[in-house]
């Protein structure tokens, strides 16, 4: 079993509240718009990190992290990208991959809007953790945590902080 902390859109910001949740996780996943790589350096110093770069990320981030990250966690295939849309409105850049080879979990960021929904047609669980940074229009900082145990995705929890 793996305890996952999922965050996005840090925009160069990380604080002790987030770090306290990082320490409770087995892995941290970041869905892009990292900003300063000090954020990911901090995360990597504490836990294994899987991340993608976002549209605000510079050349250094684009060298260190991919645009799309597809991998298995336990027995669950995961696909992370920054600008990915959601079921019924997938981004054209990722749509064909999702349609031709759907992952079990599809994660995107970018919108700063927390969203978890099923794509029943393709058997995909879509997650967008919202934004945990302080830059943007969002009024509440959000991230997700959950567990993957074999093929099971369980104990999904929304974590919110006042901005």
SERO-4910 file (N, C-alpha, C, O; in steps of 0.05 Angstrom, whole numbers):
BEGIN
 pado doro    nc1    nc2    nc3   cac1   cac2   cac3    cc1    cc2    cc3    oc1    oc2    oc3
  Unk    A     17    -24      0      0      0      0     18     25      0     38     26     14
  Unk    A      9     45    -16     24     71    -17      5     93    -10    -18     95    -20
  Unk    A     14    111      7      0    136     14     11    158     -4     35    164     -4
  Unk    A     -7    170    -20      0    190    -39    -10    217    -31    -32    220    -22
  Unk    A      8    237    -34      0    265    -31      2    277    -58     23    277    -71
  Unk    A    -21    288    -68    -22    299    -95    -26    330    -93    -45    339    -81
  Unk    A     -8    344   -106    -10    373   -106     -4    384   -133      7    370   -150
  Unk    A    -10    410   -137     -5    423   -162     -3    453   -157    -11    463   -136
  Unk    A      7    467   -177      6    496   -178     17    508   -152      4    525   -139
  Unk    A     42    500   -145     55    512   -122     64    541   -128     66    557   -110
  Unk    A     71    546   -153     80    573   -162    101    583   -143    100    606   -133
  Unk    A    121    567   -138    145    574   -121    139    575    -91    156    584    -76
  Unk    A    116    566    -82    109    569    -54    105    541    -41     91    524    -51
  Unk    A    118    538    -18    113    514     -2    117    523     27    134    539     33
  Unk    A    100    513     45    102    521     73    102    497     92    100    474     83
  Unk    A    104    502    117    106    481    137     80    464    139     81    441    145
  Unk    A     57    476    132     32    461    132     33    439    111     26    416    116
  Unk    A     42    446     87     45    426     66     66    406     73     61    382     70
  Unk    A     88    415     83    110    396     91    100    376    112    109    353    111
  Unk    A     83    384    130     73    365    150     58    342    137     59    319    146
  Unk    A     43    348    115     29    326    100     48    310     83     45    286     80
  Unk    A     69    323     72     89    309     57    102    287     74    106    264     65
  Unk    A    108    294     99    121    274    117    103    250    123    114    229    130
  Unk    A     77    253    120     59    230    125     55    212    101     44    190    104
  Unk    A     64    221     78     60    206     53     83    187     47    105    190     58
  Unk    A     77    168     30     98    150     19    111    163     -6    135    160    -11
  Unk    A     94    176    -22    103    189    -47     88    215    -49     66    218    -40
  Unk    A    101    234    -63     88    260    -70     87    262   -100    106    256   -114
  Unk    A     63    270   -110     60    274   -139     53    303   -143     36    314   -129
  Unk    A     66    316   -163     62    344   -168     53    347   -197     67    338   -216
  Unk    A     30    360   -202     18    362   -229     25    389   -242      9    399   -258
  Unk    A     49    399   -237     59    422   -253     54    449   -242     40    453   -222
  Unk    A     66    469   -256     69    497   -247     83    497   -220     72    507   -199
  Unk    A    107    486   -220    124    484   -197    134    511   -189    134    519   -165
  Unk    A    143    527   -209    156    552   -203    185    547   -196    199    534   -212
  Unk    A    194    557   -174    222    554   -165    227    524   -159    212    512   -144
  Unk    A    249    513   -170    255    485   -165    263    480   -136    266    457   -128
  Unk    A    266    500   -119    270    496    -91    246    481    -79    249    466    -59
  Unk    A    222    485    -91    198    470    -82    202    440    -86    199    425    -67
  Unk    A    209    432   -110    213    403   -115    238    392   -101    238    369    -93
  Unk    A    258    409    -98    282    400    -83    274    394    -54    284    374    -42
  Unk    A    257    411    -42    248    406    -15    232    381    -13    235    365      5
  Unk    A    214    376    -33    197    352    -33    214    327    -36    211    308    -21
  Unk    A    233    328    -55    250    304    -60    268    298    -36    276    274    -33
  Unk    A    275    317    -21    292    312      3    277    297     24    289    284     42
  Unk    A    250    297     23    233    284     43    221    258     33    220    239     49
  Unk    A    212    257      9    198    233     -2    203    230    -31    212    249    -45
  Unk    A    198    206    -42    200    202    -71    180    221    -85    157    224    -75
  Unk    A    188    233   -107    171    252   -121    168    244   -150    187    236   -164
  Unk    A    143    246   -159    137    243   -188    124    270   -196    105    279   -182
  Unk    A    133    282   -217    123    309   -224    124    313   -254    137    298   -269
  Unk    A    110    333   -263    111    343   -291    115    373   -290    110    386   -270
  Unk    A    124    384   -312    126    413   -313    100    425   -323     84    412   -336
  Unk    A     96    450   -316     72    464   -324     79    488   -342    102    493   -348
  Unk    A     59    502   -350     63    524   -369     79    548   -358     90    563   -374
  Unk    A     81    551   -332     97    573   -321    126    564   -315    143    581   -309
  Unk    A    131    539   -318    158    528   -310    179    534   -332    174    533   -356
  Unk    A    203    540   -322    225    549   -339    240    525   -351    232    501   -347
  Unk    A    261    531   -366    276    510   -380    289    490   -360    291    467   -367
  Unk    A    297    499   -337    309    481   -317    288    460   -308    295    436   -306
  Unk    A    264    468   -303    243    449   -295    236    431   -318    230    407   -314
  Unk    A    237    441   -343    230    424   -366    252    404   -372    247    384   -386
  Unk    A    276    409   -363    297    389   -365    294    368   -344    299    344   -349
  Unk    A    286    376   -320    285    357   -298    259    340   -298    260    317   -290
  Unk    A    237    351   -307    212    337   -307    199    336   -335    203    354   -351
  Unk    A    184    314   -340    171    312   -366    145    327   -368    134    337   -348
  Unk    A    135    330   -393    109    342   -397     87    323   -388     68    331   -375
  Unk    A     90    297   -394     72    276   -386     88    255   -371    110    249   -378
  Unk    A     76    245   -350     89    224   -334     70    201   -331     49    204   -317
  Unk    A     76    179   -343     59    155   -342     75    133   -327     98    128   -334
  Unk    A     62    121   -307     76    101   -290     55     84   -276     31     90   -277
  Unk    A     65     63   -263     48     47   -246     55     52   -217     78     56   -210
  Unk    A     35     54   -201     38     54   -172     22     30   -162     -3     29   -166
  Unk    A     35     11   -149     23    -14   -143     13    -26   -169     29    -29   -188
  Unk    A    -13    -33   -171    -24    -44   -196    -42    -24   -211    -59    -32   -227
  Unk    A    -37      2   -206    -54     22   -218    -37     39   -237    -16     50   -229
  Unk    A    -46     41   -263    -31     58   -282    -41     87   -279    -65     93   -278
  Unk    A    -21    105   -278    -26    133   -273    -15    150   -296      7    143   -306
  Unk    A    -29    171   -304    -19    190   -324    -23    218   -312    -45    226   -305
  Unk    A      0    233   -310     -1    260   -300      8    279   -322     28    273   -336
  Unk    A     -7    301   -326      2    323   -343     -9    348   -331    -26    347   -314
  Unk    A      2    371   -339     -8    396   -326    -34    405   -338    -53    410   -324
  Unk    A    -35    409   -364    -59    419   -378    -72    395   -391    -64    387   -413
  Unk    A    -92    383   -378   -104    359   -388   -134    359   -391   -145    341   -403
  Unk    A   -147    379   -379   -176    379   -380   -187    358   -361   -175    351   -342
  Unk    A   -211    349   -368   -226    330   -351   -245    315   -368   -250    322   -391
  Unk    A   -258    294   -357   -276    277   -374   -296    294   -388   -310    311   -377
  Unk    A   -298    288   -414   -316    303   -431   -304    328   -443   -314    340   -462
  Unk    A   -281    337   -432   -267    361   -441   -237    358   -438   -223    376   -428
  Unk    A   -227    335   -447   -198    331   -446   -184    350   -466   -195    357   -487
  Unk    A   -160    358   -458   -144    376   -475   -136    361   -500   -130    337   -500
  Unk    A   -137    375   -523   -130    362   -548   -102    349   -548    -97    329   -561
  Unk    A    -83    361   -533    -56    351   -532    -54    323   -519    -35    309   -525
  Unk    A    -73    315   -503    -71    290   -488    -95    271   -495    -94    247   -489
  Unk    A   -115    282   -509   -140    267   -514   -135    240   -528   -146    220   -519
  Unk    A   -119    240   -549   -115    215   -564   -101    193   -547   -109    170   -548
  Unk    A    -82    201   -530    -70    182   -513    -90    170   -493    -90    146   -488
  Unk    A   -107    187   -482   -127    178   -463   -147    159   -477   -154    139   -466
  Unk    A   -155    166   -501   -175    150   -515   -163    123   -524   -176    102   -522
  Unk    A   -138    123   -534   -126     99   -545   -114     81   -523   -113     56   -527
  Unk    A   -106     92   -501    -93     76   -480   -100     89   -452    -82    101   -440
  Unk    A   -125     86   -444   -133    100   -419   -119     89   -394   -117     65   -390
  Unk    A   -108    108   -378    -97    100   -352   -120     95   -332   -143    102   -338
  Unk    A   -115     85   -309   -135     82   -288   -140    108   -274   -162    115   -267
  Unk    A   -117    123   -269   -119    150   -258   -107    170   -277    -85    166   -287
  Unk    A   -122    191   -283   -112    213   -299   -112    239   -282   -132    247   -271
  Unk    A    -88    251   -279    -84    274   -262    -76    298   -279    -58    296   -296
  Unk    A    -88    320   -274    -80    346   -286    -81    368   -265    -94    364   -244
  Unk    A    -70    390   -271    -71    414   -254    -81    437   -270   -102    434   -284
  Unk    A    -68    460   -269    -71    483   -285    -96    501   -278    -93    525   -277
  Unk    A   -119    489   -274   -143    505   -270   -145    518   -243   -160    538   -240
  Unk    A   -130    509   -224   -132    517   -196   -159    510   -184   -167    520   -163
  Unk    A   -174    492   -197   -200    483   -188   -198    454   -180   -193    437   -198
  Unk    A   -203    448   -155   -203    420   -146   -226    405   -159   -249    414   -159
  Unk    A   -220    382   -171   -241    366   -184   -233    337   -183   -210    330   -190
  Unk    A   -251    320   -174   -248    291   -175   -273    280   -188   -295    285   -178
  Unk    A   -270    266   -210   -293    255   -224   -285    230   -240   -262    226   -247
  Unk    A   -305    213   -244   -301    189   -260   -308    194   -289   -327    208   -296
  Unk    A   -292    182   -306   -298    179   -335   -308    151   -337   -293    132   -342
  Unk    A   -334    147   -334   -346    120   -334   -342    106   -360   -339     82   -361
  Unk    A   -343    121   -382   -340    109   -409   -313     96   -412   -310     75   -426
  Unk    A   -292    107   -400   -265     97   -403   -253     84   -378   -231     74   -379
  Unk    A   -268     84   -356   -258     72   -332   -235     87   -319   -218     75   -306
  Unk    A   -236    114   -321   -214    131   -311   -224    146   -287   -247    157   -287
  Unk    A   -207    148   -267   -212    167   -245   -195    192   -250   -171    190   -251
  Unk    A   -209    214   -254   -195    239   -259   -192    255   -233   -211    257   -218
  Unk    A   -168    266   -229   -162    282   -205   -148    307   -213   -129    307   -229
  Unk    A   -157    330   -203   -143    355   -204   -142    365   -175   -163    371   -164
  Unk    A   -119    367   -163   -117    375   -135   -122    404   -129   -120    413   -106
  Unk    A   -127    420   -150   -130    449   -146   -102    461   -143    -83    451   -155
  Unk    A   -100    483   -128    -74    496   -125    -67    499    -96    -84    507    -79
  Unk    A    -42    491    -89    -33    493    -61    -15    518    -57     -9    525    -35
  Unk    A     -8    532    -79      7    556    -77    -11    580    -70    -35    577    -67
  Unk    A      2    603    -69    -13    628    -61    -17    646    -85    -29    667    -82
  Unk    A     -8    639   -109    -11    655   -133    -35    645   -149    -37    621   -155
  Unk    A    -53    663   -156    -76    656   -172   -102    666   -160   -102    679   -139
  Unk    A   -124    659   -173   -150    669   -164   -163    653   -142   -183    662   -130
  Unk    A   -154    629   -137   -167    612   -117   -166    624    -89   -147    637    -81
  Unk    A   -188    619    -75   -191    630    -48   -183    610    -26   -176    618     -4
  Unk    A   -183    584    -34   -175    563    -15   -153    547    -28   -155    540    -52
  Unk    A   -132    542    -14   -110    525    -23   -117    496    -18   -126    489      3
  Unk    A   -114    479    -39   -123    451    -37   -102    432    -47    -86    438    -64
  Unk    A   -104    408    -36    -88    385    -46   -104    360    -39   -124    361    -24
  Unk    A    -96    337    -49   -110    312    -44    -90    292    -33    -66    292    -38
  Unk    A   -101    274    -16    -85    250     -9   -104    226    -10   -128    228     -6
  Unk    A    -91    204    -17   -106    179    -20    -86    156    -18    -62    160    -16
  Unk    A    -97    132    -19    -80    108    -17    -85     91    -42   -107     90    -53
  Unk    A    -64     77    -51    -66     57    -71    -57     31    -59    -34     29    -50
  Unk    A    -75     12    -59    -69    -15    -47    -75    -35    -69    -98    -43    -73
  Unk    A    -54    -45    -82    -58    -63   -104    -73    -49   -127    -62    -30   -139
  Unk    A    -97    -58   -133   -114    -45   -154   -133    -25   -142   -148    -11   -157
  Unk    A   -134    -23   -116   -154     -6   -102   -143     22    -97   -121     26    -88
  Unk    A   -160     42   -103   -155     70    -97   -175     76    -75   -199     74    -78
  Unk    A   -164     85    -52   -182     87    -28   -174    110    -10   -153    122    -13
  Unk    A   -192    116      8   -188    136     29   -180    164     17   -162    177     28
  Unk    A   -194    172     -4   -189    198    -16   -198    220      3   -219    219     14
  Unk    A   -180    239      6   -185    261     25   -177    288     12   -156    290      1
  Unk    A   -194    308     15   -188    335      7   -175    350     31   -186    349     53
  Unk    A   -153    363     26   -140    379     46   -142    408     37   -134    415     15
  Unk    A   -152    425     55   -156    453     49   -142    471     69   -142    465     93
  Unk    A   -131    493     59   -120    514     76   -131    541     67   -135    545     44
  Unk    A   -135    558     86   -142    585     79   -119    598     64    -96    592     70
  Unk    A   -126    616     46   -105    629     31    -93    651     49    -75    665     40
***
